[in-house]
Amino acid sequence: MDVSKLTLAGQINLKDISEGKKFYENFMEMTKNPIKHNEEFLLKLLDDNKDTVYGKKYDFANIKSIKEFQSKVPVTEYDDYIEYILPMSINGTKDLITSSEVDHYCKSSGTLGNPKKIPLSKAAQKSMQECTIAYFKALAANKIGLDWVDSKAMNLVELSIETLESGATYGAISAKFMFEFKDYLNELFTSPFEAFFPENDTNTRYLHARFGLMDKNIGMVQCAFYNFFLEILRYIESDWELLVNDIEKGTIDETIKMSNEIRKSLTEKIEPMPERAAELREIFKQGFDNHIVKKIWPNLAILAGTGTGGFASYAKKIKEKYTGEDVKFLYLGLNASEGNFSVAYDFETTDSIFMPNSIFYEFRPVESEDLSNLLTLDQLEHGKDYEIIITNVSGFYRYRMQDVIRITGMLNNMPKMEFLYRLNQTVNLAGEKTTEIVLRNSLNKAEKEFGFDLVEFSMYPDSDTSPPKYKFLIEALNIPTDVEKEDIRRFIQDDLSKTNPSFGDKIKKGILGEIELGYLFEETYLLYRDMMIMKGTSSAQLKPPRVIVNESQRKFFFALIDNEL
Amino acid sequence: MELIKNKDETSLDVKVIGRLDTNTAPILEKELSRDLPDIKELTFDFEELFYVSSAGLRIILSTQKTMNVQGKMIIKNVNDLVMEVFDATGFVDILTIE
């Protein structure tokens, strides 16, 4: 490859690959003895933090083994850290829970309530950047070659970032990373700056789709969650004539929302592209049912983002309808506001591997409530499910993530894991313990059985009725006219009863009432998203609430049931 | 849905009559995208708006965002049915309702 002939994007990608190669090789080396690396990481972390307020309180200086750590330091939740996080975020007070500099706080996904402030130290950011950028490009080079390298990526994140009283930034961590790249955004990504950091009420779907369609040479699509890409594809499908007309003429249709300043600035950046428009028009006229993505972007090789857990159904839809097998899917592992907890080790696999030199891991088998005998990386069993508890470089020690994972196998001696569900998204009205994954599977089966398109769903576990009951709310398109709501309701209830016999037993005995089903208005989940973004949540962290957990969410969704259906 | 508009240089009154739903919301959106650019004061009259769906609420929300920058937006004469929806969805905290 002649580097001098590469675009700037190509040169940066090659540089990242070169740097990422050592992280990739290091990860592969660590798979041989992960617990050794994990214990070394923990002991160094404790030594580094022995003089912090938290370190002194729990005598980090005299902890010399994992066992001592587990006996001296308590298992924690977010509320245990509020007394430290407040002075850190307001006054910039140092050395409370971490000796590492904290210049950023992540907004947790939150609900309709106030999001939390999760500290993210500079050390954690460095590790995340290495894993999310350099490592995964090196992985891509290793697994699928370099054909994608000399191209821009379609990146679908939309971000906002604030500055706290302490001077630290507050928002999704991807916002901070993207902001650091702001001078190169146009060279690396197809979407303009105005789509990444949208002002006011800019129609970002249009911007991502339109600028993406203009570039035939896209090699990679990056998104926080796979549903973002599905949303863009659906938008292109419904509005392709407007998009193509604009590309042809170099205009932005007057119905597309954005401020006059942004419209003017963007219009200056675009030229009429009649040839590309004609090419796209021919493609779109043939319909969208036959893996159209590679016709639009022949060099597109990689779709990267979170497409597991609650997002698996979106990945399936994208592959079945839009991409086929020609675009390789990279699932980016388990990421949260508290950091990255696992990384992909290959394409097209939904499991990932732990990062023993960045996080210390402990595990609670889900069948046990006992937090006094947590397991470590070397004690996990294939096929078993565990709650993950982490110690990180940002000041969280033995912190309950509320995430449940399954061990899916081994890579050398490194357990492979798959995200299953969040504990606070588990429904337990009468001891039946229905997980989010079970709810989702039943809805997906109903979608297939009755031939409608499920946009999204939520379930409210109503404990105020007697007996308590599950109330499902679904947003669905194209429900066949001969399908009765009662048929779908009955199917979901029967399927849940089969999948979770405890649920079925409690329905039979009348301990739980028959489930209810309501149809939500079209665009309800888009409205939810709009509302959350208006309240300050970053779209990169927005997940639909599969289990409705508070009164604000309950009122919101129940007000939007379409009683005419 | 029927729209009755009254516009001068910088203010716009829009009376929305009927239903604001998936079918009619794009019509309102298109009308507003033409009229709003120079408007500093927008008033919606919802006295005869009897039905609003999520798609309709999205248009109201996005218009509010635009007017937050350009000036102000007031909604008046909201009937009980629509007010219930505004209340439950948290719109009452975002909109100025008279």
Interface residues (C-beta under 8 A of the other chain):
Chain A: L112 N200 D201 E254 T255 I256 K257 S259 N260 L520 F521 E522 E523 T524 L526 L527 D530 M531 M534 S552 K555 F556 F558 A559 L560 D562
Chain B: D21 T22 E29 K30 S33 R34 P37 S53 S54 A55 L57 R58 L61 S62 K65 T66 N68 V69 E84 V85 D87 A88 T89 G90 I94
